[in-house]
Amino acid sequence: MEPRNYELIYEFVHCKGTSTHVAGFAETEIEAREWVRRQHERLHTEGKSEFRDEGFECPATLCPLKVCLPSFSFREAR
């Protein structure tokens, strides 16, 4: 049986769609779950200003999705 790796991902939902970013890899599902837990904890303690989607540009001046909260997850790497 081949060892599994997990991609650590975070996503932003924008008016133009969802942007998905890979933050790194974990060797076990336990490590991946711990990373997700730590990111959620960081989000609640540091606030949403710490998380930005630098690659997203919205031409609308008052778009409510310009600064939004990311969602954290993991998936099996292929």
Contacts in CASP RR format, 6 or more apart in sequence:
PFRMAT RR
TARGET T0000
AUTHOR 0000-0000-0000
METHOD contacts of the structure
MODEL  1
MEPRNYELIYEFVHCKGTSTHVAGFAETEIEAREWVRRQHERLHTEGKSE
FRDEGFECPATLCPLKVCLPSFSFREAR
3 27 0 8 1.000
4 28 0 8 1.000
4 29 0 8 1.000
4 76 0 8 1.000
4 77 0 8 1.000
5 25 0 8 1.000
5 26 0 8 1.000
5 27 0 8 1.000
5 76 0 8 1.000
5 77 0 8 1.000
6 25 0 8 1.000
6 26 0 8 1.000
6 27 0 8 1.000
6 28 0 8 1.000
6 29 0 8 1.000
6 31 0 8 1.000
6 32 0 8 1.000
6 74 0 8 1.000
6 75 0 8 1.000
6 76 0 8 1.000
6 77 0 8 1.000
7 22 0 8 1.000
7 24 0 8 1.000
7 25 0 8 1.000
7 74 0 8 1.000
7 75 0 8 1.000
7 76 0 8 1.000
7 77 0 8 1.000
8 22 0 8 1.000
8 23 0 8 1.000
8 24 0 8 1.000
8 25 0 8 1.000
8 26 0 8 1.000
8 32 0 8 1.000
8 35 0 8 1.000
8 36 0 8 1.000
8 72 0 8 1.000
8 74 0 8 1.000
9 20 0 8 1.000
9 21 0 8 1.000
9 22 0 8 1.000
9 23 0 8 1.000
9 72 0 8 1.000
9 73 0 8 1.000
9 74 0 8 1.000
9 75 0 8 1.000
10 20 0 8 1.000
10 21 0 8 1.000
10 23 0 8 1.000
10 39 0 8 1.000
10 51 0 8 1.000
10 70 0 8 1.000
10 71 0 8 1.000
10 72 0 8 1.000
10 73 0 8 1.000
11 18 0 8 1.000
11 19 0 8 1.000
11 20 0 8 1.000
11 21 0 8 1.000
11 70 0 8 1.000
11 71 0 8 1.000
11 73 0 8 1.000
12 18 0 8 1.000
12 19 0 8 1.000
12 53 0 8 1.000
12 56 0 8 1.000
12 68 0 8 1.000
12 70 0 8 1.000
13 65 0 8 1.000
13 68 0 8 1.000
13 71 0 8 1.000
14 53 0 8 1.000
14 56 0 8 1.000
14 58 0 8 1.000
14 65 0 8 1.000
14 68 0 8 1.000
15 58 0 8 1.000
15 60 0 8 1.000
15 63 0 8 1.000
15 65 0 8 1.000
16 56 0 8 1.000
16 58 0 8 1.000
19 53 0 8 1.000
19 55 0 8 1.000
19 56 0 8 1.000
21 53 0 8 1.000
23 35 0 8 1.000
25 77 0 8 1.000
26 32 0 8 1.000
26 35 0 8 1.000
26 74 0 8 1.000
29 74 0 8 1.000
32 74 0 8 1.000
33 74 0 8 1.000
35 72 0 8 1.000
35 74 0 8 1.000
36 72 0 8 1.000
36 73 0 8 1.000
36 74 0 8 1.000
39 70 0 8 1.000
39 72 0 8 1.000
40 72 0 8 1.000
42 50 0 8 1.000
43 50 0 8 1.000
43 51 0 8 1.000
43 69 0 8 1.000
43 70 0 8 1.000
43 72 0 8 1.000
48 67 0 8 1.000
48 68 0 8 1.000
48 69 0 8 1.000
49 67 0 8 1.000
51 69 0 8 1.000
51 70 0 8 1.000
52 67 0 8 1.000
53 68 0 8 1.000
53 70 0 8 1.000
58 65 0 8 1.000
58 66 0 8 1.000
60 66 0 8 1.000
END
